[in-house]
Amino acid sequence: MTGALTAQQAQAQKEFRAFADSHITPHADTYHRAQRTPPQIIRLLADEGLLGLSVAEEYGGGGCDAVTLGLLAGELGRACSSLRSLLTVHTMVAHAIARWGSPSQKGTWLPLLARGERIGALAVSEPGVGSDASAVTTRLARDGDHWVVDGHKKWTTYGESADLFLVVGRSAEGPTALLVERDTPGLRTELIEDMIGIRASMTAHVHFDDCRVPAGNVLARPGLGVSHVVGAALDLGRYTVAWGCVGILDASLEASVDYATTREQFGSLIKEHQLVRSMISNMYTDAHAARLLCLEAGRLRDERHPGALAATSTAKYFAATAAGRAAADAVQIHGANGCSSDYPVQRLLGDSRVMEIIEGSAQLHQVGLAEYAFQERGPRSER
Ligand SMILES: Cc1cc2nc3c(=O)[nH]c(=O)nc-3n(C[C@H](O)[C@H](O)[C@H](O)COP(=O)(O)OP(=O)(O)OC[C@H]3O[C@@H](n4cnc5c(N)ncnc54)[C@H](O)[C@@H]3O)c2cc1C
């Protein structure tokens, strides 16, 4: 698989893995149990330049290509899906600003996000609004040179600790995206505990009570919040989540191989039992297939190819569902031990469930992918 990467990308991946192996993997289960990621590890990711890796160099970021960003998401996903989700939402916010921000918004926010001096979070979902983001109800009312924000966002990843929220609310013009700083009077967050997965991701409710936000904080134009701003952010989010799922596949496979080569039942290592080998061969195949789909999506993104959108959705759908299968089989191979918190596969299983819901549920991707298939085949009369 390394041959599919440039020498620079392969070297970057090696460094990401070494970083994750020494600073994250040994602590991932502790974060999971504590339902928190300590600020020190977030600071370390920032100091290593990893949170700003995809921000353009002119704003102090690493200016990396899409494949390299994917490799980073993959290595973080292999170590800790909560921290991978931090990379995802933070880069989504930076990407939305880079794509739709004014020169002054870019100049203000991108250097801070690139250095990780501000952590970004995306606040779109609400208690009654999920897959259909265009139905957001958070109210945005214009008052002179401010917008007044009132509403309740839910499921905001790293909402409990983020500094800058990309919020989508409803103005007279329709869904509208604007940047809201954490210290805005009237903004309050509340941690959501006991989630099934990405339990350390500081996911939160975000309440806005008469928050006054400068009019200059709107991204793009009022009315374009979902179609343009969230659209751009979600496309990148899907890409890094897909790679994060490759990480879950890798971690599930490694844990299963290790366990099957040490656990004995019926007088032999369980790796000798064919049904165990069948689960491992499925994981192995899925991990390779998911990685190749992600690499293809990354290359097409780097080429600004029109097929990148469909390739990203294909990669996300396949990798997320494959990660679900792999993590479930990894628990199965571990037997009772897989049900305990003594082994990481229990965490991987919970994390994998979330992957089929976020950044477009599996069903939403299926609906869209079928549409791509019909479009690619074209009308019958033109075949
Ligand atoms: C851990 C976690 C972190 C999250 N982080 C964020 C975040 O940072 N920011 C944010 O804004 N949101 C976040 N979310 C919310 C996430 O974006 C939503 O969960 C997602 O959009 C799905 O919405 P929903 O959960 O309300 O499900 P619903 O939209 O209510 O869907 C419920 C079920 O119906 C199915 N369904 C819905 N519509 C269709 C359709 N047209 N065709 C077929 N099936 C359909 C879905 O696939 C699903 O199975 C997070 C969620 C979780 C669990």
The ligand as a MOL file (V3000), in Angstrom:
LIG
                    3D

  0  0  0     0  0            999 V3000
M  V30 BEGIN CTAB
M  V30 COUNTS 53 58 0 0 0
M  V30 BEGIN ATOM
M  V30 1 C -21.2570 11.7490 18.3800 0
M  V30 2 C -21.9040 12.7090 17.4420 0
M  V30 3 C -21.2450 13.8770 17.0820 0
M  V30 4 C -21.8680 14.8120 16.2620 0
M  V30 5 N -21.2320 15.9830 15.9620 0
M  V30 6 C -21.8970 16.9610 15.3040 0
M  V30 7 C -21.3020 18.2410 15.1130 0
M  V30 8 O -20.1380 18.4810 15.4670 0
M  V30 9 N -22.0460 19.2170 14.5470 0
M  V30 10 C -23.3280 19.0000 14.1290 0
M  V30 11 O -23.9430 19.9340 13.6240 0
M  V30 12 N -23.9060 17.7850 14.2670 0
M  V30 13 C -23.2280 16.7660 14.8440 0
M  V30 14 N -23.8060 15.5280 15.0230 0
M  V30 15 C -25.1510 15.2990 14.5340 0
M  V30 16 C -25.1420 14.5360 13.2200 0
M  V30 17 O -24.7690 15.3980 12.1840 0
M  V30 18 C -26.5490 13.9560 13.0330 0
M  V30 19 O -26.6750 12.9210 13.9780 0
M  V30 20 C -26.7710 13.4450 11.6390 0
M  V30 21 O -26.8890 14.5220 10.7530 0
M  V30 22 C -28.0470 12.6010 11.5580 0
M  V30 23 O -29.1160 13.3000 12.1080 0
M  V30 24 P -30.0160 12.6470 13.2690 0
M  V30 25 O -29.1310 11.9730 14.2110 0
M  V30 26 O -30.9160 13.6910 13.7760 0
M  V30 27 O -30.8410 11.5340 12.5380 0
M  V30 28 P -32.1490 11.7570 11.6370 0
M  V30 29 O -31.8530 12.7210 10.5480 0
M  V30 30 O -33.3240 12.0080 12.4940 0
M  V30 31 O -32.2820 10.3070 10.9900 0
M  V30 32 C -32.7610 9.1930 11.7470 0
M  V30 33 C -32.7130 7.9570 10.8550 0
M  V30 34 O -33.5030 8.1780 9.6750 0
M  V30 35 C -32.7030 7.9930 8.5210 0
M  V30 36 N -33.0900 8.9610 7.4910 0
M  V30 37 C -33.2760 10.3040 7.6260 0
M  V30 38 N -33.5820 10.8650 6.4510 0
M  V30 39 C -33.5710 9.8660 5.5360 0
M  V30 40 C -33.7810 9.8050 4.1290 0
M  V30 41 N -34.0530 10.8990 3.3970 0
M  V30 42 N -33.6860 8.6080 3.5210 0
M  V30 43 C -33.3910 7.4860 4.2330 0
M  V30 44 N -33.1750 7.4810 5.5600 0
M  V30 45 C -33.2610 8.6480 6.2050 0
M  V30 46 C -31.2640 8.2290 8.9750 0
M  V30 47 O -30.3360 7.5750 8.1290 0
M  V30 48 C -31.2940 7.6430 10.3730 0
M  V30 49 O -31.1270 6.2520 10.2840 0
M  V30 50 C -23.1730 14.5500 15.7750 0
M  V30 51 C -23.8120 13.3490 16.1010 0
M  V30 52 C -23.1930 12.4380 16.9160 0
M  V30 53 C -23.9030 11.1600 17.2570 0
M  V30 END ATOM
M  V30 BEGIN BOND
M  V30 1 1 1 2
M  V30 2 1 2 3
M  V30 3 2 2 52
M  V30 4 2 3 4
M  V30 5 1 4 5
M  V30 6 1 4 50
M  V30 7 2 5 6
M  V30 8 1 6 7
M  V30 9 1 6 13
M  V30 10 2 7 8
M  V30 11 1 7 9
M  V30 12 1 9 10
M  V30 13 2 10 11
M  V30 14 1 10 12
M  V30 15 2 12 13
M  V30 16 1 13 14
M  V30 17 1 14 15
M  V30 18 1 14 50
M  V30 19 1 15 16
M  V30 20 1 16 17
M  V30 21 1 16 18
M  V30 22 1 18 19
M  V30 23 1 18 20
M  V30 24 1 20 21
M  V30 25 1 20 22
M  V30 26 1 22 23
M  V30 27 1 23 24
M  V30 28 2 24 25
M  V30 29 1 24 26
M  V30 30 1 24 27
M  V30 31 1 27 28
M  V30 32 2 28 29
M  V30 33 1 28 30
M  V30 34 1 28 31
M  V30 35 1 31 32
M  V30 36 1 32 33
M  V30 37 1 33 34
M  V30 38 1 33 48
M  V30 39 1 34 35
M  V30 40 1 35 36
M  V30 41 1 35 46
M  V30 42 1 36 37
M  V30 43 1 36 45
M  V30 44 2 37 38
M  V30 45 1 38 39
M  V30 46 1 39 40
M  V30 47 2 39 45
M  V30 48 1 40 41
M  V30 49 2 40 42
M  V30 50 1 42 43
M  V30 51 2 43 44
M  V30 52 1 44 45
M  V30 53 1 46 47
M  V30 54 1 46 48
M  V30 55 1 48 49
M  V30 56 2 50 51
M  V30 57 1 51 52
M  V30 58 1 52 53
M  V30 END BOND
M  V30 END CTAB
M  END
